[in-house]
Amino acid sequence: MTATTDGSTGALPPRAPSAGDATAETTENDPAAPTSTAAAARRATARATDYLLSVQDAAGWWKGDLETNVTMDAEDLLLRQFLGIGDPRTTEAAARHIRGEQRDDGTWATFYGGPGELSATIEAYVALRLAGDEPDAAHMARAAAWIREHGGVAAARVFTRIWLALFGWWKWEDLPELPPELIWFPKWFPLNIYDFACWARQTIVALTIVCSVRPVRPAPFALDELHADPARPNPPRPLAPPTTWDGVFQRLDKGLHLYRKVAVRKLRRSALRAAASWIVERQENDGCWGGIQPPAVYSIMALHLLGYDLGHPVLRQGLESLDRFAVWREDADGAPVRMIEACQSPVWDTCLAAIALADAGLPADHPQLVKAADWMLAEQIRRPGDWSVRRPRLPSGGWAFEFENDNYPDIDDTAEVVLALRRIQHPDPERVDAAVQRAVRWNLGMQSKNGAWGAFDADNTSPFPNRLPFCDFGEVIDPPSADVTAHVVEMAADLGMTHDARVRRGIRWLLAEQEPDGSWFGRWGTNYIYGTGSVLPALAAAGIPASHPAVRRAVRWLERVQNEDGGWGEDQRSYHDKAWAGRGESTASQTAWALMALLAAGERESAAVARGVRWLAGTQRDDGSWDEPYFTGTGFPWDFSINYHLYRQVFPLTALGRYVNGGPAGASQGA
């Protein structure tokens, strides 16, 4: 891949050779290639199994680091400055991490190898100013110059400008309005809080308070160097035509600014109290909100603005929870470095690790698998959450992604936990069966009207939230996706439910969602390789034959996009440029997804599979692990990318195990 002048890998990688070329490469002058491939796969599987077992926590769970981008670290420092609780050790450790992520052109990207991103660069720059970096330092001057060249603060996203407004670096009047009265909108009314996805809902309710109070803390320095024109920091922009949705919502925002001036104070105070109660009711047992960092940050800020002091149990526990998002390391010189995780993924990592180990041939009653099952069983959620607004009569029974997140279990985790539990021979099978029955009832009950499944809610498909001028930070609704739907179908098929009407509707939806080139879009992993790697195993489990036209189209697409080195990779840019679909540097996780798809499609003896298996075996490290700096996970397509540090271990082991053992572990060997 060719690097661009700004340091990003912006050029498209070369196309892979054709399937015919791959076949020739495998067989020519190497009659023993299949045997050597199988032997290499067995060795790699054994090493990877040992490695994964070695990193399990004593309590039974696995968790890899969840790496995103430096806005998490910058906003953590800004919050501490806002609350007056910053300390030199934390500030300098965070600054070391932020400096270490800066690119040669002075910018910060939102994923490894990606282009400089304006908002991330602004927030990182401000955080380093808080840490004492002077604006005339070479690395700071490069960043400021790039920011000015790309429109300055005025061109940044709304969230970035909110952070700047907290210190008087931006005018609150120049931000979109978000009234707290939103909390009272009935559930049938457009733009009620349940029209927003759970991650956006938790953030927006808190921000209605912040944006209503409009606090301004004393700025420790000026930021004129970040404006394209300091004399006109926010040049006027013409409104879109009133006949367009953008024009309609821009004028709605102007109306909300006028409403702020005439809002009845008593009504406004009552709305603020209602929003605060909503926030407090959703605080988790560990002090966090939804198990993710951004809602916790804004919830703490909102409640503090309404009079909660920092010693109040709600805020004290909230601040303690934020410290648990910090990953501390040492740099090459032994100095402490602090990285903030946006979220933590123990349930997801544990179920995927258990599936990988079982598919690799670890005995179903292995003590570490049983311990993992015990931990997962204890994490099942038995009370209703926000999802019950749309499904009030559905009994609970799902799993969340994080250590503590009872309000927002998700359908994807629940499906994969069931698949993991079904592979483990637990000493109390009745307990497992009861948990699985609760989970399946809940998952199938969360089906959306179109026959598919979203991640957290049913029918969270309103077209309006994404139109708001305020919502420019990424996806704010939770529509059904192919990858989540595929995992639910695979779960149901594992339980022998392929003839259930709900499952058949899901299968029909998946077949209809296939892209013209044969791939499937991946909402929660990057991207078309992940979608295809999720759907083909599900279709195979559901009895769709390998000869089915949809399966053959997918196989041909995977063969076309295989890299010359035998691996597969896909860059985050495929989310906004289809030319990148299935294209990027080879990675362990994405190669594994492609192999899982091809193996499910009956391609075990194909040249493409042999080359992929050899790539995994050849890139494995001596300790049985793989390295993967590239981001292959997705929070918001394109806007928020994730590097799950355990993906590089669990998915290659799953693919290699299925290659060695002829498929996934027996459906019900454990339960």
N, C-alpha and C positions, 0 to 999 in steps of 0.2 A: 504494500500500500504506500502511496506517495504522500509525504507530508506537505501541507500547504505552507505558504509563507508565514502564516500566523502560528504555526506549530501544531495545528490540528491535523488529523488524518482525514482530510476532506475529499481526496480523490477516491473514486470507486475502485475497489480491488479488481484484478482481472477475473474474467469469467472462468469458471472451472471447465476442465475438459469434458467432453461428452461421455455418456455412459459407455459407448463403444471403446473410446480411448482408455477408460478406466479398466475395462475387461482385458484389453490387450496388455496393459501395464501389469496386471495381477498374474497373468498366466505366462507371459513371455519369459523364457529363461529361468523360470522359478516353479518347477512342477510341484515342489513341496510347500508352496505358499499357504494353502488351506491348513495344513498340519502345523506349520510354524505360527500361523495366526492364532489357532486355537491354543497352542501352548503358551504364547505370549499373553493371551487373554486370561488363561488360568493363573499365571503368575501374577499378573496385575490385579486380578480379583482378590487373590489371597493377601497381597500386600495392602490393598485398599481396605479390605475387611479388618485387618489388624489395626490399621491406622484409625479407622472410624470407631472401633471399639475403644481405642486408647483415649479418645477425646470426649467420651460420655461423662457427664457429671455424676457424682456419687448418688444423687437423688434420682437418677434415671433419665434425665433429659439431655438433649443436645442443643447447643446454640452457637451459631457462628456470628461474627460481627456483621452488622448491617450498616454498610457504608453508603452514604449519599453524597452530599456536597457541603461546602463550607458555609452555606447560609445557616445551617443548624448551629454551627459554632459561633458565627457572628451574632446571630440573634440571641444566643445564650448570654454572650457578653453584654449585649445591649440591654437585655432584661436585668442583668445584675447591676448595670449602671443606673437603670431607671429606678430600681428598688433600693439602690444604695448599699448593696451587699457584695460588691466586687472585692476580690482579694488578689494580691500580687501573684501568688503561686498559680491560681487558676487562670488568671488573665495571661500570664506569660506562657503557660503550657498550651493554652488554646491558640495563642498567637504563633507559637512554633508550628503547630499543625497547619494553621492557615497559610503561613509563609511557605511551608513545604509543599503546598498544593498549587502555588502560583506558577503559571506558565511563563515561558521565556518572553512573550510579548507583553507581560504585565497583567494579564487577565486571569480569571478563574473560570473553569468549565464546570458543567454539571454532571459530566461523566468522563471517564478515562478516555483520553484521545479525542475528546470532543472540542468544538469551537469555544472561544471565549463567550461568556454569557453576561449581559449587561448588569442585571440585578444582582447576580452572585458577585460580580466584581465590585459593584458599589458597596454591598454589605461587607464584603471581606476588607475592603479599603477602610471603611469606617471603623470596623473592629480593630484593625491594626493601628489606626490613629488612637483609639482608646487605650491600646497597649503601649503607646508611646512612640510609635514609628513616625518620623517626621515627614511632612509632605515633600520635602526636597530630596529625600533618600531616593536612590536610583530606582528601586523596585516600586516605590510609591508614585514617583513621577511618571513612570511608564504606565501604571494603572490609571492614573488620573487623565493622562493624555488620551488613552484609549476610550475611557468613559466619555470624555468631551466629544471625541470624533464620532461616537455612536449615539449622540443625542443628549448626553448628560442625564441628570436625575429625572428630568421631565419625561424621558422615554422609558423609565423603569416601570416595573409592575407595581400595582397598587400596594401590595404588602410592603415592598421596600420603602415606598413613600410614606406609609403609615409609621414605620420605624423612625424615619427621619422627622416626621411631624411631632413625635413624642419629645424631641429635643429642640424644636423650633427651626429645624433645617428645611422644613417644607410647611406650607400653609394647610391647615385642616380644611379650610374652605375650598381648596383645590383638589380635594379627594372625593370620590363618590360617597354618597350618603347611605347609611345603613341604619334605619331607625329601630329602636328596641321594641316598638309596637309589633314588629314582625312575630314576636313570640305568641301573640294572640290570634294570628291568622288561623281560621279553622282548617282542618285537615283536607277539606275539599277545595279550598281557595288557592288559586295560583300563587306560587312563591311562599307557601307556608314552609316552616322549617323542615318538615318531613318530605318536601320535594327535593331537598338537598341530600346528597350522599352523607353517610354517617360522619366521615372525616371532615367534610365541609360544614355540616350542621353544627358539630361541636365547636368548631373554630368561629363560625359566623355568629352564633349566639353570644359568645364572649366578646366578639368585636363590636356587636351592637352597643354594648356598654362602653367600651373604650372610645368608639367613635362618637358616642353621645356626650361623654364627659369632655373629650378633647383635651387631655392633659398636655402640658408642656413643661418639661424639666429644663433646668439651665444647661445650655450647651457648653461643653468644656472647650470647644474650639469652633471655628467657622469651617464651612465646606464649600466656599465659593469656587474652589478649583474643580469641583465636580459638575458645574453648570456649563453648558455650551456657551451661554451668554449670561454672566452673572447679573447683568442689568435687567434681563428678562428671563428669569429662571423657569417660568412656565408660560411660554408663548401660546397665544390662543390657537385653538384648532377648530376648523369648521365642523359643524354637526353633519352627520350623515343625513341623507334625504329622509323626510318623515314617513315615506312609504316603505322604508326598509326596517327590519327588526332592530338593527343597530340604532337607527334614528329614533325609533319608538322608545327604546330603553334609555337612550341619552336624554330624551325629553322627560321621561319618567324620573330620571335622576335629578334633573333641574327642578321638577315639581317637589321631590322629596327635600331638596335644599330649602325651598320656600316653606314647606310644611314645618321644618325645624324651627323657623322663626315664629310660627303661630301655634305650635303644639301646646296644648294645655299642660301646665307644669305638673299638676297633680296626676294627670294621666301619664305623663312621661315618667314620673317617679314610680308610679305603680308598675309600669312596664319594666323599668330597670329592676325593681324588686322581683318581679316574676322571672325575668331572665336569670337573675342571681340564684333564685331557688332552683330553677331548672339545672343550672351548672352544679350547684352543691349536691343535688340529688343524684347526679351522675358521676360523682367522684368515686373512684375505685378503692378497694380495700388498701392498696399500697400507696394511696395518695394521688395517683395519676388520673388522667381522664382519657378513657378509650385506649389506654396502653400505648399512646403515641405522643411524641413530644410537642408538636405545635399546639394542639388544644390545651395542653397543660400550661404552656407559656402564656397564652392569652387568657385562660381562665384565672390564673394567679393574678395577672395584671388587672383584669376586670374586677375581681372581688376586692383587691386592694384599693382600687379607686372608689369603691362603694363603702369603704371604711373598715374592711377586715385588716387588722394589723398583722405584721409578719409572725407574731407569736400565736395567732389564732390556730387551733388545731387543723382547720382546713388548709390554711396557707402553709403552716409548718410541714404538714405531711406532703403537700404539693411540691414544696421546694426540695424536700428530701427525695421525692420520687425523681425529680429532674437530675439529681446527682447520680441516680442509677442508670441514666442514659449515657453517662460518660465512660469512655474506654481510655484508660491510661496506659501509655507505653513509654519507652525511652528512645530517644533518637540515637544517631551514631555516636554522639559524644556523651551519651548517658544522661542527657537532660530530659526531664519529664515532658511528655507530649499528651495532649488531651483532645480526643475526638468525640463528638456527640453523635449518638445514634438517633435517628428519627423515630425508631421503633425497635422492639426486640422480638425475636421470632422463635421462641422455644418450642411451641406446640407444632408449628410448621416444620421446623428443623427435625424435631423428634419423630414425627410420623414419617417424614421422608427418609430419615436414617433407618428407621425400623424396616420400611419397605425395601430399602437398598440391601440391608444385611440379610433379610429373608430371601430376597431374590438371588442373592449371591450364594445361597446355600447354607447359611448359618442355621443350625438346628432350631426348630420352632420353639422348643422349650429352653433355649439358651438362657442362662440367668440374666444376662444383660437385656435381652429382649423382654423377658418377663418384668424386669424392673421398669423398663420403658413403658410397658403396658400399664403397670400399676400407676405410674405417674400420669399417663394420659387419662386413665379412668377417673382419677381424682380431679382432673381439670374439666370434666364435662359440666356444662352450665345447666342448671335446673330451674332457673327463674326467668321470667320474661324480661325483655329489653326493648329498645326502641323499635326493633323489627316487628313487635306485636301490634304496633299502631296499624299496620296494614294486614296483619294476620292475628286478630285478637283472640280467636278461639283455638289457635294452634299451640299445643303443649311444647315447652322448650326441650332442648336436648342436644344443642350444638356445642362446638368448641370454638374458642377464639384463637387468635394468632399468637397472643402475648401471654406473659405470666398472669396478669390481672386485667381482665376486660370483660366483665360479665354482661355489660350492656350491649356489646356488639360482637356476638359470635359470628363466625362467617361460614358460608356454605362450602367454600373450597377446602378449608381446614377440616371441616366436619367429614367431607367425603374421603379425604386422604387418611384421616385418623381411623375411620371405619376400615379402609383397605389395609391399614397397618395392623389393627387389632385382629382382623381376620387371618393374618399370617402368623399369629403368635399362639402357641399352645399354653394357655394360662391355667393355673391350678384351680381357678374358680370360673369355669366356663359359663355358668349361669349369670354371673355378674357381667361378663363380657357380652353375652347375648342380650341382656336387658339394656345395656348401654347402647349397643348397636341398634336395637329396635327403636329406642328413643331418638337416636341420631337420624336414622333413615326416615322416620315419620316427620321429623322437623325439616330435614332437607327437602324431601319431596313436597312438603307443604309450603315451601318457599318458592315454588315454581311461579314464574311470571306468566302473564296472560298469553304471551306468544309461544309458550312451550319451553322456554329456556330459563336459565338461572343467572342472576347477578351474584355479587360477592356477599352483600350484607343485607339487602332488602329485596322485597318483591315489588316489581313494577315501579322502580325508581327511575322513571324515564321521562319526566317532564321536560319539555324543550326550553322552558323559560330560565331556569337558574344560570345556565351557561351564557345567557344573553346579557346578564347584568354587567354594567361597566365595572362593578366591584370585583367580579369573578374572572380575573385575567390570570390567575395563578395556576391553572390546570383544571383537570376534570372535576366537576362538582356534582355530577350525578353518577348513578351506579347501574347502568343498563346491563342486561344479560350479555355474557361473552361466551365465545366458543370454548375457551380453556376451562372455565368454571363448569359450564354445561357438560363438557366431556368428562370431567372428573365425577360429576354426579351420575352420569350414565354408566361410567365404569364401576362406580360403587354399587349401583343397582344391579348391574349385570353380574357382579361378583356374588350377589345374594340370590341370583336366579330370577330376577324380576324383569327380564327384558320384555315380557309380554304385558307388563303393566302399562295402561294407557298413557300415564304421565311420562314414562320412560320412552315409549314409542314417539310421543310428540317431541321429546328432546332430541331423539335421533333424527327425526324428519327436519327439525330446525337446523341441526348441525349439517346435514347434507345440503340444505338450501343455502347455508352461509359459506360454503366453499368458494374461495376466490377463483376467478377465471383461469388463473395459472395453475391451480391445483392445491394451493396452500390454504391455511386458515389464519386469520388475524389473531395475534396473541395479546390479550389485554394486560395480563399481569406478569408476563415474561417477554423477553425480546426475541423476536416478535412473531414473524410468520413461522420461524422454526419452532418456537415454543408452542404456538397454536396448533401446528401440524403434529408436533410431538405429543401433544395432549389428546388430539382427536383420534388419530389412527389407533392407538391402543384401546381407546374407549369403543370405537366401532368394532374392532376385532373381538373385544370381550362381549359385545352385544350380539355377536353372530353375523355381522356383515362380512361376507366372504372377501378374500384377498383379490378375487377377480372383479369385484364391483368397480364400475367406472370411476367413482369418486376416489377409491383407494388407488387405482392405477394412475390417475392424474396426479395424486399427491406423491406417489413414488417417483414419477418422472420429474416432478418439480424438485424433489430432494436430490435426485441424481444430477440435475442440471446445476444446482447451486453448490454442490460439493466443491470445496477448495482443492487446488492442485496438490496440497500437502496431505490430503485425505481427510482433513477435519471439516467442520462446518463452523460458520460464525455469521453474526448479523449485527450491524451497528445500530445504535439508537436512532440514527437519522432515518431509518426505514419508516418511522412513525409519521414523518411529514414529507418523505420523498420515496415513492414506491420503487424508484430505481435502486434503492438500497435493500430491497426485500431479499432476505437470504444471503446477504453479502456483507462480509467483514472478516477480520482476522479470525482464524480458528480458535475456538475456546473449548475447554473441557466440558462445560455444562451444555453448550449448544450442540457440540458433536454428540453428546449423549442423547439429547432430545431427538436428534435426527436418527440415531441408531435405534432408539426405542420405537420410533415410528416405523422404520423399515423392518425391524424384526417383527413387529405386530402385523405388518403387511405380508409376511411370509418370505422376506428377502434375505434370510439368514445366509444363504450360500452365494449371495450376489457379490460382485466386485466392489460395489460401493460400501457395503457393510464391512468387508474384509479390510479395505483401506481405512475406514473409520476406526475399526477396532485397533488396527496397528498404530494409528495416530495416537489414540488414547494410551496404549501400552508404551509407546515410544516417548511420550511427553510426561509420563508419571515420574515423580521424584523418588529418590531412594527411600524415603520414609513411607511411601505408599500414597502420598497426597499429590495433588495437582496445584499448579499456580494459575491464577486467573485475575489479572488486573482489570480486565474489561468488565463493564457493567452489563449484566444479562437479565436483571430484574427490573420491574416497572412498577412505579407508584402511580404517576400520571403519565400516559404516553407522551414522550418527548419532554414534558415539563419537569418530571421528577423521576430520575433514574436511580436504580439500586444495584449495588454489588453485594449479594448475599454470599458471605465468605464460606458457607457450607455447601452452596450449590456445586462448587468445583469438586466436592467429595462424594455427595450422595448420588448425584445423577450419573456420573461415570461408573460408579459401582453398580447402580441399577442396570445400566445398559450392558456392562460387561457380564454381570451375573445372568442376565437373560440370554446373552449370547452363549455363555458357557453351558447353562442349564436348560436351554431350549425354550425359555419363556418365563413368565412370572411364577412366583411360588404358588403352590396349590391354593385355590380360592379359600378353602375352609380347613386348612391343615391345622389351624390353631383352635378356632372357635368350636 
